[in-house]
Amino acid sequence: MEEADFGDVRFPGFFSLKALAMRKLLKCKNEITDLGDCEFHLVKLILETLSAERLAILEKRSPHLKQETGDLWEKHVRNDFKIHIIKEETRFSRNQPSIFDDESPQWRLLYKKWHREQSTKLERASQKLREAQQSIDSRKAERSAKVLSKPLLQPKRSGWGAPSPRMSMIEKLKTNGNKPKLFRTPMSSSASVSVQSSKVFFREKHWLIEQRSATTAGFSSSLVKKRTTLPPLERPSKFIMSKKQ
């Protein structure tokens, strides 16, 4: 853009009409959608500043420009795919198949091919990243605390020293029947077992009668608490030995 930079040689300090038009086009180059039948040398300065995507759009609408844009595509390939170019040059130096085997490589087709491969790899990597993020989010959701619509009710517990609720006679018999034995029978004879069972039965009956009488007489609950635990039974070894004698 010599005329736009240095002005018209015939009139120093003034820009020509072509230079002014080119300057205006360069300012709004991304808004240009069609170049019509303009020759390549007239719009070369504009095409050199465009991206590969914009250049492909203008070539599609002005096909006559494809014959002159090979150098522009080579520039885009070398700028956007530097690693690929290094690999191809290494292959060419080792006498291996390379794009530089042709005297005039199809830079436009090469750019589209590598761009398609790069887009596919990027999409796969993005998919793997999304899946990994989803798995992490699911694990966090499992371990995170959840807010319930209704709070859980804690079971009621009686405080220290609070009186236990009254039980019916059947419940008392069941509870006392499930109590562990307070002693082991020293002998396995039927006589010793019968004696122990009879003693336990009479003591249990006596305890129930006392508790009922204490309740009806209106005694305080402290008396009932003292009698809730039966005294330990005496070992009936003397009784059994005397019976044998």
C-alpha positions as CSV (number, residue, x, y, z in Angstrom):
1,M,0.0,0.0,0.0
2,E,2.6,2.5,-1.1
3,E,0.2,5.2,-2.2
4,A,-1.8,4.9,1.0
5,D,1.4,5.3,3.1
6,F,3.3,7.9,1.1
7,G,0.6,9.6,-0.8
8,D,0.6,10.5,-4.5
9,V,4.0,11.2,-5.9
10,R,2.6,14.0,-8.1
11,F,1.0,15.8,-5.2
12,P,3.1,15.3,-2.0
13,G,1.1,15.4,1.2
14,F,-2.2,14.3,-0.6
15,F,-3.6,10.7,-0.9
16,S,-5.0,9.5,-4.2
17,L,-8.5,8.3,-4.5
18,K,-7.3,4.7,-4.7
19,A,-5.3,5.0,-1.5
20,L,-8.3,6.5,0.3
21,A,-10.6,3.8,-0.9
22,M,-8.1,1.1,0.1
23,R,-7.7,2.6,3.6
24,K,-11.5,2.6,4.1
25,L,-11.7,-1.1,2.9
26,L,-8.9,-2.1,5.3
27,K,-10.8,-0.6,8.3
28,C,-13.9,-2.6,7.5
29,K,-12.3,-5.7,6.0
30,N,-14.2,-8.2,8.2
31,E,-17.5,-6.8,6.9
32,I,-16.6,-7.5,3.2
33,T,-18.6,-10.5,2.0
34,D,-18.1,-10.3,-1.8
35,L,-15.4,-8.8,-4.1
36,G,-17.3,-9.4,-7.3
37,D,-15.0,-9.5,-10.4
38,C,-12.2,-7.4,-8.9
39,E,-8.8,-8.4,-10.1
40,F,-6.4,-10.0,-7.6
41,H,-3.8,-7.2,-7.7
42,L,-6.5,-4.6,-6.7
43,V,-7.6,-6.5,-3.6
44,K,-4.3,-8.2,-2.7
45,L,-3.6,-5.9,0.3
46,I,-7.1,-6.8,1.7
47,L,-6.7,-10.5,1.2
48,E,-3.3,-10.6,2.9
49,T,-4.8,-9.2,6.1
50,L,-7.8,-11.6,6.2
51,S,-8.0,-14.8,8.2
52,A,-8.2,-18.2,6.6
53,E,-12.0,-18.5,7.2
54,R,-12.7,-15.1,5.6
55,L,-10.4,-15.8,2.7
56,A,-12.3,-19.1,2.0
57,I,-15.6,-17.2,2.0
58,L,-14.4,-14.6,-0.5
59,E,-12.9,-17.3,-2.7
60,K,-16.2,-19.2,-2.8
61,R,-18.0,-16.1,-4.0
62,S,-15.2,-14.9,-6.3
63,P,-13.8,-18.2,-7.7
64,H,-11.4,-16.4,-10.1
65,L,-9.2,-15.4,-7.0
66,K,-8.3,-19.1,-6.3
67,Q,-5.7,-19.0,-9.1
68,E,-3.7,-16.3,-7.3
69,T,-4.1,-17.1,-3.6
70,G,-1.7,-20.1,-3.3
71,D,0.9,-18.0,-1.5
72,L,-1.7,-16.7,1.0
73,W,-2.7,-20.2,1.9
74,E,0.9,-21.2,2.3
75,K,1.3,-18.4,4.8
76,H,-1.8,-19.5,6.8
77,V,-0.6,-23.1,6.8
78,R,2.9,-22.2,8.1
79,N,1.4,-19.9,10.8
80,D,-1.4,-22.2,12.0
81,F,0.2,-25.6,11.7
82,K,3.9,-25.1,12.6
83,I,4.3,-28.5,14.1
84,H,2.9,-30.2,11.0
85,I,5.3,-28.3,8.8
86,I,8.3,-29.2,11.0
87,K,7.3,-32.9,10.7
88,E,6.9,-32.7,6.9
89,E,10.3,-31.0,6.5
90,T,11.9,-33.6,8.7
91,R,10.4,-36.4,6.5
92,F,11.5,-34.6,3.3
93,S,15.1,-34.3,4.6
94,R,15.2,-38.0,5.3
95,N,13.9,-38.8,1.9
96,Q,10.5,-40.0,3.2
97,P,7.1,-39.2,1.7
98,S,6.2,-35.6,2.3
99,I,4.1,-32.8,1.0
100,F,7.2,-31.1,-0.3
101,D,7.6,-33.9,-2.8
102,D,5.4,-31.9,-5.1
103,E,6.8,-28.7,-6.6
104,S,3.6,-26.8,-5.9
105,P,1.7,-28.3,-3.0
106,Q,-2.1,-27.7,-2.7
107,W,-1.9,-25.4,0.3
108,R,-5.6,-24.7,0.3
109,L,-6.5,-28.4,0.5
110,L,-3.7,-29.1,3.0
111,Y,-5.0,-26.4,5.3
112,K,-8.6,-27.8,5.2
113,K,-7.3,-31.3,5.8
114,W,-5.2,-30.4,8.8
115,H,-7.9,-28.1,10.2
116,R,-10.5,-30.9,10.0
117,E,-8.1,-33.3,11.8
118,Q,-7.4,-30.7,14.5
119,S,-11.1,-30.0,15.0
120,T,-11.8,-33.7,15.4
121,K,-9.0,-34.1,18.1
122,L,-10.3,-31.1,19.9
123,E,-13.8,-32.4,20.0
124,R,-12.7,-35.7,21.4
125,A,-10.6,-34.1,24.0
126,S,-13.5,-31.8,25.0
127,Q,-15.8,-34.8,25.2
128,K,-13.4,-36.6,27.5
129,L,-13.1,-33.5,29.7
130,R,-16.9,-33.2,29.9
131,E,-17.3,-36.8,30.9
132,A,-14.6,-36.5,33.6
133,Q,-16.3,-33.4,34.9
134,Q,-19.7,-35.1,35.0
135,S,-18.2,-38.0,37.0
136,I,-16.6,-35.6,39.4
137,D,-19.9,-33.7,39.9
138,S,-21.8,-37.0,40.4
139,R,-19.3,-38.0,43.1
140,K,-19.7,-34.7,44.8
141,A,-23.5,-34.9,44.7
142,E,-23.3,-38.4,46.4
143,R,-21.1,-37.1,49.2
144,S,-22.7,-33.7,49.7
145,A,-25.3,-33.0,52.4
146,K,-28.9,-32.9,51.4
147,V,-31.6,-30.7,52.8
148,L,-34.7,-32.6,53.8
149,S,-38.1,-31.2,53.4
150,K,-39.1,-32.5,56.9
151,P,-36.5,-32.8,59.7
152,L,-36.0,-36.2,61.3
153,L,-37.5,-36.5,64.7
154,Q,-35.1,-37.7,67.4
155,P,-36.3,-40.5,69.6
156,K,-37.5,-39.4,73.0
157,R,-35.2,-40.3,75.8
158,S,-36.0,-40.2,79.5
159,G,-33.8,-38.0,81.6
160,W,-31.7,-39.1,84.5
161,G,-33.9,-40.0,87.5
162,A,-37.1,-39.9,85.5
163,P,-39.7,-42.6,86.5
164,S,-40.0,-45.4,84.1
165,P,-43.5,-45.8,82.4
166,R,-45.9,-48.3,84.0
167,M,-46.2,-51.7,82.5
168,S,-49.1,-54.1,82.5
169,M,-48.9,-57.4,84.3
170,I,-48.4,-59.4,81.1
171,E,-45.5,-57.1,80.1
172,K,-43.9,-57.5,83.6
173,L,-44.1,-61.2,83.4
174,K,-42.6,-61.2,79.9
175,T,-39.8,-58.9,81.1
176,N,-39.0,-60.9,84.2
177,G,-39.2,-64.2,82.3
178,N,-36.5,-62.9,79.9
179,K,-34.1,-61.9,82.7
180,P,-30.8,-63.8,82.7
181,K,-30.3,-66.4,85.4
182,L,-28.5,-65.0,88.5
183,F,-26.6,-68.3,89.2
184,R,-25.7,-71.5,87.6
185,T,-27.0,-74.7,89.0
186,P,-24.1,-76.6,90.5
187,M,-25.7,-80.0,89.8
188,S,-27.6,-81.3,86.8
189,S,-30.1,-83.4,88.8
190,S,-33.8,-82.9,88.4
191,A,-34.2,-82.1,92.1
192,S,-31.9,-79.1,92.0
193,V,-33.6,-77.7,89.0
194,S,-37.1,-78.0,90.5
195,V,-35.9,-76.4,93.7
196,Q,-34.4,-73.4,91.9
197,S,-37.4,-72.9,89.7
198,S,-39.8,-73.0,92.7
199,K,-37.7,-70.4,94.6
200,V,-37.6,-68.1,91.6
201,F,-41.3,-68.4,91.1
202,F,-42.3,-67.6,94.7
203,R,-39.8,-64.7,94.9
204,E,-41.2,-63.2,91.6
205,K,-44.8,-63.6,92.9
206,H,-43.9,-62.1,96.2
207,W,-42.2,-59.1,94.4
208,L,-45.3,-58.5,92.2
209,I,-47.6,-58.6,95.3
210,E,-45.5,-56.0,97.1
211,Q,-45.3,-53.7,94.1
212,R,-49.1,-53.8,93.6
213,S,-49.7,-53.1,97.3
214,A,-47.2,-50.2,97.2
215,T,-48.9,-48.7,94.2
216,T,-52.4,-49.0,95.7
217,A,-51.4,-47.6,99.0
218,G,-50.0,-44.4,97.3
219,F,-46.4,-44.9,98.3
220,S,-43.8,-42.8,96.5
221,S,-42.0,-44.1,93.5
222,S,-38.8,-44.3,95.4
223,L,-40.0,-47.4,97.2
224,V,-40.9,-49.1,93.9
225,K,-37.4,-48.3,92.6
226,K,-35.7,-50.0,95.5
227,R,-37.7,-53.2,94.9
228,T,-37.3,-53.3,91.1
229,T,-34.0,-55.2,91.5
230,L,-34.4,-58.5,93.2
231,P,-31.8,-59.5,95.7
232,P,-29.4,-62.2,94.6
233,L,-30.5,-65.7,95.4
234,E,-28.6,-67.8,97.7
235,R,-26.9,-70.8,96.2
236,P,-28.9,-73.9,97.2
237,S,-25.9,-76.1,97.6
238,K,-26.6,-76.8,101.3
239,F,-30.2,-77.7,100.6
240,I,-29.2,-80.1,97.9
241,M,-26.5,-81.8,99.9
242,S,-28.8,-82.2,102.9
243,K,-31.4,-83.9,100.6
244,K,-28.8,-86.4,99.4
245,Q,-27.8,-87.3,102.9
